[in-house]
Amino acid sequence: MMLIKQFPDISLDDTLFVFALEAEAGSVFAHVNTVFTGIGKVNAAIALTKAIARRRPKLIVNLGSAGSLRHGKGAVVCCTRFVQRDMDVTPLGFARYQTPLADIPVLLEHGQAIPGLPVETCGSGDSFEINHGDAPYDVVDMEAYVFALIAREEGIPFVCLKYISDDAGSDAAQDWSVQVHLAAQAFERVLFTQVD
């Protein structure tokens, strides 16, 4: 029987693995509960909300590809802090990344750290970012903020692992298309253990 190393008390049947794209899961995750949300925050919110209503998981695990200037291609990092990087209502006097008139902190903290993995902040937004400079996040993707927010609101433990597919630079799109297919094997090595 396979179990998640860090959560031996939660069965795979009670775990929901969330990916934006099937390419990020490969065939490695064919034997577990998965949801493929599609790209972007709106698609992510709709698909995860529906999946929670159907399955009511005890653990949500988001696995996907991301860019990073700090970590090299092929690294796996654990994100426990999240920023909505494309939220900018500064002309109305709100802080950068702040969602106006909502009780959501700019830096959303929700998620379990995985021992042995770097713990990072993920900036999610509806753009393929290629230059984040001095932003308050080290990893960029297009969905994780939404997954963390929904898991927090639903009171469900959450794990977010990102496979670094590119350096969020000028070659990011080309690097992503090659690296994304290697993500599933990296996640399998980090997460699963065989028990009798």
N, C-alpha and C positions, 0 to 999 in steps of 0.2 A: 504494500500500500504506500502511496506517495503522500507526503505531508509537506507543508511549508515549514522549513527549519525553525523559524522564529515564532511560529504559532502552532505548536503541536496539539493544542486543545481545540483548535477549530478545523473541522474537516474540510476537504476540498469541495464537498457538496454544499457547504455553507459559505463558500468564498466566491465572490464575483470578480473575475479578471476583466478589466476594462482597457480596451485598446481603441485608438482612433481608427487604425487601419488593420485589415487582415494580414498585410505584409509584415507587420510588427510581431505577429503571433506565430506565423508559419504553421507548421504541423505540430509543433511542440505542445501547444495548448489546446489541441483538438479534444482531449479527454476531460476537460474541466469546463465549468460554467463561464462563458465569455460573452461580452457584448462589444460590438464594433460600432462606435458612435459616429464615425465620419469626422471630417476635419472641421475645426472651429468651435468656439464656445457655445453657440446656439445649438448646433447639432449635438454637442457633448451633453448639454443640459437636458435636452429632450430625451435622448437615448438612455442616459443613466437614470433619470427619474422614472421612466417606464420600466426599466429593468429592476429597480428597487421595489416598485409596486408589485411586480410579478413574483419576485424571488425572495424578497426581504433577507438579504445576506447578513451574516454576522461579521464579515470582513470584506472590504473593497480593496482590491489591489490594482492600481493603475500602472500599466507598463507601456512604455512608448519611447520613441526616438526624440532627441532634443539636440540643440546646438549649445556650444559652450566655448568661450575663449580660455577658460581656466583649466578645463580637462580635455585630454586628448581623445581622438577618435577611438572608439572601442571601450572606453571606460563606462562603468555603471555607477551612477550616483543615486543617492536617496534624497528626495526632496521632502522637507517637513514644513517649509515656509513658502508662501505663494503671494505673488503680486499680479494684479491685473494691469499689465504693462501698457495697454492701449487706452486705459481710462484716463482722460485728461480734460478736466473741467476747470482748469486753472483760471480761465477768463472770468469765471463767476466767483472766484475767491476760494475755491476748494484746493486742497493739497494735490499735487501730482499723484496719480494712482488711486485717489480717494473716490469711492462711489458716493455721490451726493445723496444726502437724506436717507442713508441706510446705516444700520448699526453693524457695519462690517469694518474691521480694522484695515488700514492700508496694507499692512503686512499680516496676512492671514496665516495663523499657525495651527496646523492640524495634520497629524500624521505620526507614524511610528518610525523611529530610526532603526536601521538594520546594522547590527554590529559588523565592523570591518569595511563599511562603505562610507565614502565622504558624504556628509550631510550638507545640503545646499538649499538655496532659495531659487525658486523657479518663477520666471516671468512669463505669463501666458497672455497671448493676444491674437487677434485675427489678422495677423500679417506674418510673413516669413521674414523674420528679423535677421539682418546681416551686419548690424553694427550697433551694439548696445553700450559701448563705452563705459561710462561711470555709473550705470544704472545700479539699483540696489538688489540685483539678482545676478546669479552666476550661470544660470541655465535658462534657455528659452524654448518654449513649446507653444502649442496653440489650444490646449484643453485643460491642463492639470489644475489650474485655479478653480475651475468650475467643479471638477470632481471633488476636490478638497472641501469646497464650500458646501456642496450637497451632502457629502458624508458627515461633515460637522453638524449641519442642520438636522440630519436624520439620526445623529447619535451613533454612527457606525464607525468602528475603527478603520483606519485608512493607511495604506502603504502606497508610496509613489516612487517607482524606480524609473530612471531615465537612462537609456543607452545613448551615449554621445556619438552622434552620427556625423557631426560637422562642427566647424569652429565658428559658426555664425558669422562668417566672413564672406568675401566675394565668391568663393568656390562652394559655398554651402549647399546650393541646390544640386550640384553635380555630386558632391560627397554624399549627401543624404540618399540619393537614389541608389548608390552602391552599398552604403553601410546599413540601411534599414533592414535588409534581409538577414543580417547577422545578429540582430537584436534578440530574437527568441532563444537562441542557444546560450547567449550570455545571461539572460534572465533565468533560464533553467538551472544553470550552474549555481547561481546565487540563491535561488529560492527553495528548490526541492531536495528532499532527502527520502530515501527508501527505508521503510520500517517493516518489520515482519509481524 
